[in-house]
Amino acid sequence: HARAIRRPASPLARQSQLMSRDFDLVVYGATGDAGRVVCHHLANKQRGEPIRWAVAGRNRSKLDALVAKLGGTSTPSVVIAESGDAASLLRMAQSTAVVLTTAGPYLKLGEPVVAACIEVGTHYADITGEVHWVAEMEKKYGGRAAERRVCLASFCGYDCIPDEVSLFAARSALQLPPNRKELLSVESVISGSADGADGAPSGTMATMLACIGVSRISRFARGWAAYVGPAQLRPALRSLLSSAAIGWSPQVGSFTMCHFMAWCNVPIIHKAYGADGPLRFQDRMALPFKPVWWNLWHLLPILAIYATVSAVLPLVFLLASLPPARKYAENCLASYSYGGNAKASFFVKTRARAGHLSAHVTFSCPGDPGIYATALMAAETSLAMVAASKGETLQAGFTTPVAALGQALVEQLTAAGCKLEATVDGTPDKKTD
C-alpha cells in the first residue's frame, strides 16, 4: 500500500496549534551558567503581559531549587527532559511554541533537541558558537525544517547578535536594498568596561576543548567551509586573515587585535550579508584601557599578547591531545561555574562603507559578553520569536536571529536596555539604470 503523505498544516492551523500548547517558551538546560541567568531575566524583566514558560532539564530537584530562587512576577513551570531520552525531548517540544536551549557543547548535546523540535513543529533557538555543528545540522535537517515551517535560530547570544544587529542597522542607515551589489567594507571593533570580577563561560571552554585534535580540527574546518558556502568561502577567508592582523582603527584611535570570536562571527556575517555583494569584514577588538604614547597606542601590549599566544597555543594543543590531560581538563570544567557579571558592559563600534557613503554604528549591551549579555540577548530573541510565532512570520529553516526577526529583534533588544545608534556621512552615488 502507498504510504500516506502528511501534508503540512496551513499557516492559520499551525498558528492555532502553537498557541494552544501549554507554554509559549521552554528554556532547556536551565540550571547551567547561562540558563540560570536567562531564567532570572525572564522571571524579572519581561515587559507587558508575561508569557507562559517553563524551565527544563534532567534534575527535578535542581530545577525546583532554581524556580524557588528566581522571584519576580513570572514563575515558570518545570519540565523534565534530557538529551539521552528522545521521548522526553519530544514531550518537551510538543508542549511549547519555542524552545531555547542553553545546554552545550552543542556538538555533543544539541542534535536531539533540534530533531525533536523539527519533528513536532516547534521553533528553536540556541546560544551556540559552533558554526561547524550548525552546518552539519542544516545539511541533515534543513529540508525537513523548511517542509515543517520550523525556524531554527542559532547564535542568539554574544556569537553573533552584536555584529549582526550592527550590520543590519548599517545597511538600513545606508538604505541598501537586498539586491544591491556594491562593495560593502565593514570594520567592527569591540571594547568593554568591567566592574568587579570577570570569568569565562564553562560551556565556551568545553566547546574549545572539544575542537582540539587533528580529526576535530579537520571536522571544524569542513563544517566552517560548508556553512559559509562555495561562493563566500574565499571572501570569508580573506576577512578572517584580515581580522587576525594587527591594525590601526580610527574608530577607537588605537591599534586593535583580532577579536577572539572572529572565527565564529566572520562566517556568520558572510553568510547573512555576503550574498548582497563582495563583503569585506574585519572583526577586531580594542584593549580595555586607555591608549597612550608610551604604549604606542596599544601596539606594544598587543604585540606582547600575540607573542604569548603564539608560544602557549602549541603547548595547549599538545596537552589537550593527550587523553589524561584532556580528561583532567574535562573534570575541571565539569566542576567550574561562572554566573556572569551584571555590572560589566561592552560596546561594538562598526563602520560600514558602500560606495561614497559610510555608516557609523554603535551597539552597547549591559553585562559581560559570555554570560549576562548572552543571556539577555537570548532571552529577548526568544521572546521576539514567541511574538512572531503568533503571526507565523518567522523565517523557516536554519537561520540567524536578525535574519529571522529583523527590526522586531532590534526593538526587543533596545527595550531591554541595549543601545543602537547609527549615523551616515558622505555623498550618495549617482543612481544609474
FIMI-166607 format. One record per residue (C-alpha): residue number from 0; residue in three letters; x, y, z. Coordinates in steps of 0.25 Angstrom, whole numbers, plus 5000, padded with zeros to 4 digits. Each point is the difference from the previous one (the first is absolute). Last residue first. Layout:
% residues N
+-----+------+------+------+------+
:  nr : rest :   xx :   yy :   zz :
+-----+------+------+------+------+
: NUM :  ALA :    X :    Y :    Z :
...
+-----+------+------+------+------+
This chain:
% residues 433
+-----+------+------+------+------+
:  nr : rest :   xx :   yy :   zz :
+-----+------+------+------+------+
: 432 :  ASP : 5078 : 5210 : 4941 :
: 431 :  THR : 5011 : 5008 : 5007 :
: 430 :  LYS : 4999 : 5006 : 5014 :
: 429 :  LYS : 5010 : 5011 : 5004 :
: 428 :  ASP : 5008 : 4995 : 5012 :
: 427 :  PRO : 4996 : 5007 : 5013 :
: 426 :  THR : 5009 : 5010 : 5006 :
: 425 :  GLY : 5007 : 4997 : 5014 :
: 424 :  ASP : 4995 : 4998 : 5014 :
: 423 :  VAL : 4990 : 4991 : 5006 :
: 422 :  THR : 4996 : 4999 : 5015 :
: 421 :  ALA : 4995 : 4987 : 5008 :
: 420 :  GLU : 4997 : 4998 : 5015 :
: 419 :  LEU : 4996 : 4987 : 5007 :
: 418 :  LYS : 4999 : 4999 : 5015 :
: 417 :  CYS : 4997 : 4988 : 5008 :
: 416 :  GLY : 4991 : 5001 : 5012 :
: 415 :  ALA : 4989 : 4990 : 4998 :
: 414 :  ALA : 4991 : 5010 : 4991 :
: 413 :  THR : 5013 : 5001 : 4991 :
: 412 :  LEU : 5000 : 4985 : 4999 :
: 411 :  GLN : 4986 : 4998 : 4996 :
: 410 :  GLU : 5000 : 5011 : 4990 :
: 409 :  VAL : 5012 : 4995 : 4993 :
: 408 :  LEU : 4994 : 4986 : 5000 :
: 407 :  ALA : 4987 : 5005 : 4993 :
: 406 :  GLN : 5008 : 5007 : 4990 :
: 405 :  GLY : 5005 : 4987 : 4994 :
: 404 :  LEU : 4994 : 4988 : 5007 :
: 403 :  ALA : 5006 : 4987 : 4993 :
: 402 :  ALA : 5011 : 5007 : 4992 :
: 401 :  VAL : 5004 : 5007 : 5013 :
: 400 :  PRO : 5000 : 4988 : 5009 :
: 399 :  THR : 5007 : 4990 : 4990 :
: 398 :  THR : 4994 : 4990 : 4991 :
: 397 :  PHE : 4998 : 4985 : 4998 :
: 396 :  GLY : 4986 : 4998 : 4994 :
: 395 :  ALA : 4987 : 5008 : 5000 :
: 394 :  GLN : 5001 : 5015 : 5001 :
: 393 :  LEU : 4990 : 5004 : 5011 :
: 392 :  THR : 4988 : 5008 : 4996 :
: 391 :  GLU : 4989 : 4990 : 5005 :
: 390 :  GLY : 4993 : 5011 : 5008 :
: 389 :  LYS : 5000 : 4993 : 5013 :
: 388 :  SER : 5014 : 4995 : 4997 :
: 387 :  ALA : 5005 : 5014 : 4999 :
: 386 :  ALA : 4996 : 5003 : 5015 :
: 385 :  VAL : 5007 : 4987 : 5005 :
: 384 :  MET : 5012 : 5003 : 4991 :
: 383 :  ALA : 5001 : 5014 : 5006 :
: 382 :  LEU : 5000 : 4994 : 5014 :
: 381 :  SER : 5011 : 4990 : 4995 :
: 380 :  THR : 5009 : 5011 : 4995 :
: 379 :  GLU : 4998 : 5008 : 5013 :
: 378 :  ALA : 5004 : 4988 : 5008 :
: 377 :  ALA : 5012 : 4997 : 4991 :
: 376 :  MET : 5004 : 5015 : 5001 :
: 375 :  LEU : 4999 : 5001 : 5015 :
: 374 :  ALA : 5007 : 4986 : 5002 :
: 373 :  THR : 5012 : 5004 : 4991 :
: 372 :  ALA : 5001 : 5013 : 5007 :
: 371 :  TYR : 5001 : 4993 : 5013 :
: 370 :  ILE : 5008 : 4988 : 4996 :
: 369 :  GLY : 5012 : 5002 : 4990 :
: 368 :  PRO : 4999 : 5014 : 4997 :
: 367 :  ASP : 5000 : 5006 : 5014 :
: 366 :  GLY : 4988 : 5009 : 5003 :
: 365 :  PRO : 4993 : 5011 : 4994 :
: 364 :  CYS : 4999 : 5002 : 4985 :
: 363 :  SER : 5005 : 5010 : 4990 :
: 362 :  PHE : 4999 : 5002 : 4985 :
: 361 :  THR : 5007 : 5011 : 4993 :
: 360 :  VAL : 4998 : 5002 : 4985 :
: 359 :  HIS : 5007 : 5009 : 4990 :
: 358 :  ALA : 4995 : 4999 : 4986 :
: 357 :  SER : 5009 : 5005 : 4988 :
: 356 :  LEU : 4996 : 5004 : 4987 :
: 355 :  HIS : 5009 : 5002 : 4987 :
: 354 :  GLY : 4997 : 4986 : 4995 :
: 353 :  ALA : 4996 : 4991 : 5012 :
: 352 :  ARG : 5008 : 5002 : 5013 :
: 351 :  ALA : 4997 : 4994 : 5013 :
: 350 :  ARG : 5006 : 5005 : 5013 :
: 349 :  THR : 4996 : 4992 : 5012 :
: 348 :  LYS : 5003 : 5003 : 5015 :
: 347 :  VAL : 4996 : 4989 : 5010 :
: 346 :  PHE : 4997 : 5003 : 5014 :
: 345 :  PHE : 5002 : 4992 : 5013 :
: 344 :  SER : 4995 : 5000 : 5014 :
: 343 :  ALA : 5004 : 4995 : 5014 :
: 342 :  LYS : 4991 : 5001 : 5012 :
: 341 :  ALA : 4991 : 4988 : 4997 :
: 340 :  ASN : 5012 : 4991 : 5001 :
: 339 :  GLY : 4998 : 4985 : 4996 :
: 338 :  GLY : 4997 : 4988 : 5009 :
: 337 :  TYR : 5013 : 4992 : 4998 :
: 336 :  SER : 5001 : 4985 : 5003 :
: 335 :  TYR : 5011 : 4990 : 5000 :
: 334 :  SER : 4997 : 4986 : 5005 :
: 333 :  ALA : 4998 : 4994 : 4986 :
: 332 :  LEU : 5011 : 5009 : 4994 :
: 331 :  CYS : 5010 : 4994 : 5010 :
: 330 :  ASN : 4996 : 4986 : 4996 :
: 329 :  GLU : 5001 : 5003 : 4985 :
: 328 :  ALA : 5014 : 5005 : 5002 :
: 327 :  TYR : 5005 : 4988 : 5008 :
: 326 :  LYS : 4994 : 4991 : 4989 :
: 325 :  ARG : 5007 : 5008 : 4989 :
: 324 :  ALA : 5013 : 4999 : 5008 :
: 323 :  PRO : 4999 : 4985 : 5001 :
: 322 :  PRO : 4996 : 4998 : 4986 :
: 321 :  LEU : 5011 : 5009 : 4994 :
: 320 :  SER : 4996 : 5009 : 4988 :
: 319 :  ALA : 4996 : 5011 : 5011 :
: 318 :  LEU : 5015 : 5000 : 5004 :
: 317 :  LEU : 5005 : 5002 : 4986 :
: 316 :  PHE : 4990 : 5010 : 4996 :
: 315 :  VAL : 5003 : 5008 : 5013 :
: 314 :  LEU : 5014 : 5000 : 4997 :
: 313 :  PRO : 4998 : 5004 : 4985 :
: 312 :  LEU : 4992 : 5012 : 5006 :
: 311 :  VAL : 5010 : 5005 : 5010 :
: 310 :  ALA : 5011 : 5006 : 4992 :
: 309 :  SER : 4991 : 5006 : 4989 :
: 308 :  VAL : 4990 : 5005 : 5011 :
: 307 :  THR : 5011 : 5007 : 5007 :
: 306 :  ALA : 5006 : 5006 : 4988 :
: 305 :  TYR : 4986 : 5005 : 4996 :
: 304 :  ILE : 4998 : 5006 : 5014 :
: 303 :  ALA : 5013 : 5007 : 5000 :
: 302 :  LEU : 4998 : 5006 : 4986 :
: 301 :  ILE : 4986 : 5005 : 5005 :
: 300 :  PRO : 5007 : 5006 : 5013 :
: 299 :  LEU : 5010 : 5008 : 4991 :
: 298 :  LEU : 4990 : 5005 : 4989 :
: 297 :  HIS : 4990 : 5005 : 5010 :
: 296 :  TRP : 5001 : 5015 : 4996 :
: 295 :  LEU : 5015 : 4999 : 5000 :
: 294 :  ASN : 5001 : 4995 : 5015 :
: 293 :  TRP : 5007 : 5013 : 5003 :
: 292 :  TRP : 4991 : 5008 : 4991 :
: 291 :  VAL : 4987 : 4997 : 5007 :
: 290 :  PRO : 4988 : 4991 : 4997 :
: 289 :  LYS : 4991 : 4999 : 5012 :
: 288 :  PHE : 4996 : 4986 : 5006 :
: 287 :  PRO : 4990 : 4989 : 4995 :
: 286 :  LEU : 5008 : 4996 : 4988 :
: 285 :  ALA : 4993 : 5001 : 4986 :
: 284 :  MET : 4995 : 4988 : 4993 :
: 283 :  ARG : 4998 : 4997 : 4985 :
: 282 :  ASP : 4991 : 4994 : 4990 :
: 281 :  GLN : 5003 : 5004 : 4986 :
: 280 :  PHE : 4990 : 4998 : 4989 :
: 279 :  ARG : 5002 : 5002 : 4985 :
: 278 :  LEU : 4987 : 4996 : 4993 :
: 277 :  PRO : 5000 : 4998 : 4985 :
: 276 :  GLY : 4985 : 5002 : 4998 :
: 275 :  ASP : 4986 : 4997 : 5006 :
: 274 :  ALA : 5003 : 4985 : 5002 :
: 273 :  GLY : 5010 : 5004 : 5010 :
: 272 :  TYR : 4990 : 5005 : 5010 :
: 271 :  ALA : 4995 : 4988 : 5008 :
: 270 :  LYS : 5010 : 4990 : 4995 :
: 269 :  HIS : 5012 : 5010 : 5002 :
: 268 :  ILE : 4995 : 5005 : 5013 :
: 267 :  ILE : 4999 : 4985 : 5006 :
: 266 :  PRO : 5013 : 4996 : 4993 :
: 265 :  VAL : 5008 : 5012 : 5007 :
: 264 :  ASN : 4993 : 5000 : 5014 :
: 263 :  CYS : 5005 : 4986 : 5003 :
: 262 :  TRP : 5015 : 5000 : 4997 :
: 261 :  ALA : 4999 : 5015 : 5004 :
: 260 :  MET : 4996 : 4996 : 5015 :
: 259 :  PHE : 5014 : 5004 : 5006 :
: 258 :  HIS : 4999 : 5013 : 4993 :
: 257 :  CYS : 5013 : 5002 : 4992 :
: 256 :  MET : 5008 : 5012 : 5006 :
: 255 :  THR : 4999 : 5015 : 4999 :
: 254 :  PHE : 5009 : 5012 : 4999 :
: 253 :  SER : 4994 : 5013 : 5006 :
: 252 :  GLY : 4991 : 5011 : 4997 :
: 251 :  VAL : 4987 : 4993 : 5002 :
: 250 :  GLN : 4993 : 5002 : 4987 :
: 249 :  PRO : 5013 : 5003 : 4993 :
: 248 :  SER : 5004 : 4986 : 5002 :
: 247 :  TRP : 5015 : 4996 : 4998 :
: 246 :  GLY : 5003 : 4985 : 4996 :
: 245 :  ILE : 5006 : 4988 : 5006 :
: 244 :  ALA : 4996 : 4988 : 4991 :
: 243 :  ALA : 4990 : 4989 : 5003 :
: 242 :  SER : 4988 : 5008 : 4995 :
: 241 :  SER : 5007 : 5001 : 4986 :
: 240 :  LEU : 5002 : 4985 : 5000 :
: 239 :  LEU : 4985 : 4997 : 5004 :
: 238 :  SER : 4995 : 5010 : 4989 :
: 237 :  ARG : 5009 : 4994 : 4990 :
: 236 :  LEU : 4994 : 4986 : 5004 :
: 235 :  ALA : 4986 : 5005 : 4999 :
: 234 :  PRO : 5003 : 5006 : 4986 :
: 233 :  ARG : 5005 : 4987 : 4996 :
: 232 :  LEU : 4989 : 4991 : 5005 :
: 231 :  GLN : 4988 : 5010 : 4996 :
: 230 :  ALA : 4996 : 4993 : 4987 :
: 229 :  PRO : 5004 : 4986 : 5005 :
: 228 :  GLY : 4991 : 5000 : 5013 :
: 227 :  VAL : 5002 : 5007 : 5013 :
: 226 :  TYR : 4995 : 4988 : 5008 :
: 225 :  ALA : 5007 : 4990 : 4992 :
: 224 :  ALA : 5013 : 5007 : 5001 :
: 223 :  TRP : 4999 : 5000 : 5016 :
: 222 :  GLY : 4995 : 4986 : 5000 :
: 221 :  ARG : 5012 : 4995 : 4992 :
: 220 :  ALA : 5009 : 5008 : 5009 :
: 219 :  PHE : 4994 : 4995 : 5013 :
: 218 :  ARG : 5000 : 4986 : 4995 :
: 217 :  SER : 5015 : 5001 : 4997 :
: 216 :  ILE : 5002 : 5007 : 5014 :
: 215 :  ARG : 4994 : 4988 : 5007 :
: 214 :  SER : 5008 : 4990 : 4992 :
: 213 :  VAL : 5013 : 5007 : 5003 :
: 212 :  GLY : 4996 : 5003 : 5015 :
: 211 :  ILE : 4994 : 5012 : 5007 :
: 210 :  CYS : 4986 : 5003 : 4997 :
: 209 :  ALA : 4994 : 4993 : 5012 :
: 208 :  LEU : 5009 : 5009 : 5009 :
: 207 :  MET : 4994 : 5013 : 4993 :
: 206 :  THR : 4986 : 4995 : 5003 :
: 205 :  ALA : 5003 : 4997 : 5014 :
: 204 :  MET : 5006 : 5014 : 5002 :
: 203 :  THR : 4987 : 5006 : 4994 :
: 202 :  GLY : 4992 : 4992 : 5009 :
: 201 :  SER : 5008 : 5003 : 5012 :
: 200 :  PRO : 4997 : 5015 : 4998 :
: 199 :  ALA : 5012 : 5009 : 5003 :
: 198 :  GLY : 5003 : 5009 : 5011 :
: 197 :  ASP : 4998 : 5014 : 5006 :
: 196 :  ALA : 5001 : 5006 : 5013 :
: 195 :  GLY : 4995 : 5014 : 5003 :
: 194 :  ASP : 4997 : 5012 : 4991 :
: 193 :  ALA : 5004 : 4997 : 4986 :
: 192 :  SER : 5001 : 5009 : 4988 :
: 191 :  GLY : 4999 : 4995 : 4986 :
: 190 :  SER : 5005 : 5001 : 4986 :
: 189 :  ILE : 4996 : 4994 : 4986 :
: 188 :  VAL : 5004 : 5005 : 4987 :
: 187 :  SER : 4993 : 4997 : 4987 :
: 186 :  GLU : 5006 : 5004 : 4986 :
: 185 :  VAL : 4991 : 4999 : 4988 :
: 184 :  SER : 5002 : 5002 : 4985 :
: 183 :  LEU : 4988 : 4998 : 4992 :
: 182 :  LEU : 5002 : 5000 : 4985 :
: 181 :  GLU : 4988 : 5002 : 4991 :
: 180 :  LYS : 4990 : 4989 : 4997 :
: 179 :  ARG : 4987 : 5006 : 5004 :
: 178 :  ASN : 4989 : 4989 : 5000 :
: 177 :  PRO : 4996 : 5001 : 5015 :
: 176 :  PRO : 4998 : 5015 : 4999 :
: 175 :  LEU : 5011 : 5009 : 5006 :
: 174 :  GLN : 4994 : 5012 : 5007 :
: 173 :  LEU : 5014 : 5003 : 5006 :
: 172 :  ALA : 4993 : 5001 : 5014 :
: 171 :  SER : 4993 : 4987 : 4998 :
: 170 :  ARG : 5013 : 4994 : 4995 :
: 169 :  ALA : 5007 : 5005 : 5013 :
: 168 :  ALA : 4989 : 4995 : 5009 :
: 167 :  PHE : 5001 : 4986 : 4995 :
: 166 :  LEU : 5015 : 5001 : 5001 :
: 165 :  SER : 4999 : 5004 : 5014 :
: 164 :  VAL : 4989 : 4989 : 5003 :
: 163 :  GLU : 5009 : 4989 : 4994 :
: 162 :  ASP : 5012 : 5005 : 5007 :
: 161 :  PRO : 4993 : 5001 : 5014 :
: 160 :  ILE : 4992 : 4987 : 4998 :
: 159 :  CYS : 5012 : 4991 : 4997 :
: 158 :  ASP : 5004 : 4992 : 5008 :
: 157 :  TYR : 4997 : 5009 : 5012 :
: 156 :  GLY : 4987 : 4992 : 5001 :
: 155 :  CYS : 4990 : 4995 : 4990 :
: 154 :  PHE : 5010 : 4993 : 4991 :
: 153 :  SER : 4989 : 4990 : 4995 :
: 152 :  ALA : 4986 : 5002 : 4995 :
: 151 :  LEU : 4992 : 4988 : 4996 :
: 150 :  CYS : 4987 : 5004 : 4994 :
: 149 :  VAL : 4991 : 4989 : 4997 :
: 148 :  ARG : 4991 : 5000 : 4987 :
: 147 :  ARG : 4998 : 4985 : 5000 :
: 146 :  GLU : 5005 : 4999 : 4986 :
: 145 :  ALA : 5011 : 5010 : 5003 :
: 144 :  ALA : 5005 : 4992 : 5012 :
: 143 :  ARG : 5000 : 4987 : 4992 :
: 142 :  GLY : 5008 : 5006 : 4989 :
: 141 :  GLY : 5010 : 5006 : 5010 :
: 140 :  TYR : 5002 : 4987 : 5009 :
: 139 :  LYS : 5013 : 4993 : 4996 :
: 138 :  LYS : 5007 : 5011 : 4993 :
: 137 :  GLU : 4995 : 5011 : 5009 :
: 136 :  MET : 5004 : 4992 : 5012 :
: 135 :  GLU : 5014 : 4998 : 4995 :
: 134 :  ALA : 5001 : 5015 : 4997 :
: 133 :  VAL : 4996 : 5003 : 5014 :
: 132 :  TRP : 5010 : 4991 : 5005 :
: 131 :  HIS : 5011 : 5006 : 4992 :
: 130 :  VAL : 4996 : 5014 : 5005 :
: 129 :  GLU : 5001 : 4996 : 5014 :
: 128 :  GLY : 4997 : 5014 : 5007 :
: 127 :  THR : 4988 : 4994 : 5007 :
: 126 :  ILE : 4990 : 5009 : 5007 :
: 125 :  ASP : 4987 : 4992 : 4996 :
: 124 :  ALA : 4986 : 5003 : 4994 :
: 123 :  TYR : 4989 : 4990 : 4995 :
: 122 :  HIS : 4986 : 5001 : 4994 :
: 121 :  THR : 4992 : 4988 : 5003 :
: 120 :  GLY : 4994 : 4992 : 4988 :
: 119 :  VAL : 4999 : 4986 : 5007 :
: 118 :  GLU : 5011 : 4993 : 4993 :
: 117 :  ILE : 5008 : 5013 : 4997 :
: 116 :  CYS : 5001 : 5003 : 5015 :
: 115 :  ALA : 5004 : 4985 : 5004 :
: 114 :  ALA : 5011 : 5000 : 4989 :
: 113 :  VAL : 5006 : 5013 : 5005 :
: 112 :  VAL : 4999 : 4995 : 5015 :
: 111 :  PRO : 5007 : 4987 : 4996 :
: 110 :  GLU : 5011 : 5007 : 4992 :
: 109 :  GLY : 5005 : 5010 : 5011 :
: 108 :  LEU : 5006 : 4992 : 5011 :
: 107 :  LYS : 5014 : 4996 : 4995 :
: 106 :  LEU : 5003 : 5010 : 4989 :
: 105 :  TYR : 4991 : 5009 : 5007 :
: 104 :  PRO : 5010 : 5001 : 5012 :
: 103 :  GLY : 4991 : 5004 : 5005 :
: 102 :  ALA : 4986 : 5002 : 5007 :
: 101 :  THR : 4995 : 5014 : 4998 :
: 100 :  THR : 4987 : 4995 : 4992 :
:  99 :  LEU : 4989 : 5010 : 4997 :
:  98 :  VAL : 4988 : 4992 : 4996 :
:  97 :  VAL : 4988 : 5007 : 4994 :
:  96 :  ALA : 4985 : 4997 : 4998 :
:  95 :  THR : 5000 : 4991 : 5012 :
:  94 :  SER : 4995 : 4986 : 5005 :
:  93 :  GLN : 5003 : 4992 : 4988 :
:  92 :  ALA : 5015 : 5004 : 5001 :
:  91 :  MET : 5000 : 4995 : 5015 :
:  90 :  ARG : 4993 : 4987 : 4996 :
:  89 :  LEU : 5009 : 4998 : 4988 :
:  88 :  LEU : 5012 : 5002 : 5009 :
:  87 :  SER : 4995 : 4990 : 5011 :
:  86 :  ALA : 4998 : 4989 : 4989 :
:  85 :  ALA : 5014 : 5003 : 4994 :
:  84 :  ASP : 5007 : 4997 : 5014 :
:  83 :  GLY : 5015 : 5002 : 4999 :
:  82 :  SER : 4998 : 5015 : 4999 :
:  81 :  GLU : 4992 : 5001 : 5012 :
:  80 :  ALA : 4986 : 5005 : 5004 :
:  79 :  ILE : 4992 : 5003 : 5012 :
:  78 :  VAL : 4991 : 5012 : 4999 :
:  77 :  VAL : 4998 : 5010 : 5012 :
:  76 :  SER : 4991 : 5012 : 5000 :
:  75 :  PRO : 5004 : 5014 : 4999 :
:  74 :  THR : 4997 : 5012 : 5010 :
:  73 :  SER : 4998 : 5014 : 4994 :
:  72 :  THR : 5000 : 5011 : 5009 :
:  71 :  GLY : 5014 : 4999 : 5006 :
:  70 :  GLY : 5006 : 4990 : 5010 :
:  69 :  LEU : 5010 : 4991 : 4993 :
:  68 :  LYS : 5005 : 4993 : 5012 :
:  67 :  ALA : 4988 : 4990 : 5002 :
:  66 :  VAL : 5001 : 4997 : 4985 :
:  65 :  LEU : 5014 : 4996 : 5000 :
:  64 :  ALA : 4998 : 4991 : 5012 :
:  63 :  ASP : 4989 : 4993 : 4993 :
:  62 :  LEU : 5009 : 4998 : 4988 :
:  61 :  LYS : 5011 : 4995 : 5008 :
:  60 :  SER : 4991 : 4990 : 5007 :
:  59 :  ARG : 4994 : 4996 : 4987 :
:  58 :  ASN : 5013 : 4996 : 4993 :
:  57 :  ARG : 4999 : 4997 : 4985 :
:  56 :  GLY : 4998 : 5014 : 4995 :
:  55 :  ALA : 4988 : 5009 : 4996 :
:  54 :  VAL : 4995 : 5014 : 5005 :
:  53 :  ALA : 4986 : 5004 : 4996 :
:  52 :  TRP : 4993 : 5012 : 4994 :
:  51 :  ARG : 4987 : 5006 : 4998 :
:  50 :  ILE : 5003 : 5015 : 4996 :
:  49 :  PRO : 4999 : 5012 : 5009 :
:  48 :  GLU : 4991 : 5011 : 4996 :
:  47 :  GLY : 5008 : 5013 : 4997 :
:  46 :  ARG : 5015 : 5000 : 5002 :
:  45 :  GLN : 5007 : 4988 : 5005 :
:  44 :  LYS : 5012 : 5004 : 5009 :
:  43 :  ASN : 4998 : 4991 : 5013 :
:  42 :  ALA : 4997 : 4986 : 4997 :
:  41 :  LEU : 5005 : 5000 : 4985 :
:  40 :  HIS : 5013 : 5007 : 5005 :
:  39 :  HIS : 5002 : 4990 : 5011 :
:  38 :  CYS : 4997 : 4988 : 4990 :
:  37 :  VAL : 5011 : 5005 : 4990 :
:  36 :  VAL : 5010 : 5002 : 5012 :
:  35 :  ARG : 4998 : 4986 : 5004 :
:  34 :  GLY : 5001 : 4994 : 4986 :
:  33 :  ALA : 5013 : 5007 : 4998 :
:  32 :  ASP : 5007 : 4993 : 5012 :
:  31 :  GLY : 4992 : 4987 : 4998 :
:  30 :  THR : 4987 : 4997 : 5008 :
:  29 :  ALA : 4991 : 5004 : 4989 :
:  28 :  GLY : 5006 : 4990 : 4990 :
:  27 :  TYR : 4987 : 5001 : 4992 :
:  26 :  VAL : 4992 : 5013 : 5001 :
:  25 :  VAL : 4986 : 4997 : 4996 :
:  24 :  LEU : 4992 : 5011 : 4993 :
:  23 :  ASP : 4985 : 5003 : 4996 :
:  22 :  PHE : 4995 : 4989 : 5009 :
:  21 :  ASP : 4988 : 4990 : 5001 :
:  20 :  ARG : 4998 : 5000 : 4985 :
:  19 :  SER : 4987 : 5006 : 4994 :
:  18 :  MET : 5008 : 5012 : 4994 :
:  17 :  LEU : 5009 : 4990 : 4992 :
:  16 :  GLN : 4988 : 4993 : 4995 :
:  15 :  SER : 4993 : 5012 : 4996 :
:  14 :  GLN : 5011 : 5006 : 4992 :
:  13 :  ARG : 5002 : 4987 : 4993 :
:  12 :  ALA : 4985 : 5000 : 4996 :
:  11 :  LEU : 5001 : 5014 : 4995 :
:  10 :  PRO : 5013 : 4997 : 4992 :
:   9 :  SER : 4994 : 4987 : 4994 :
:   8 :  ALA : 5005 : 4987 : 5006 :
:   7 :  PRO : 5011 : 4993 : 4993 :
:   6 :  ARG : 4995 : 4988 : 4992 :
:   5 :  ARG : 5002 : 4986 : 5006 :
:   4 :  ILE : 5002 : 4991 : 4988 :
:   3 :  ALA : 4993 : 4986 : 5001 :
:   2 :  ARG : 5009 : 4989 : 4997 :
:   1 :  ALA : 4996 : 4992 : 4987 :
:   0 :  HIS : 4995 : 4986 : 5003 :
+-----+------+------+------+------+
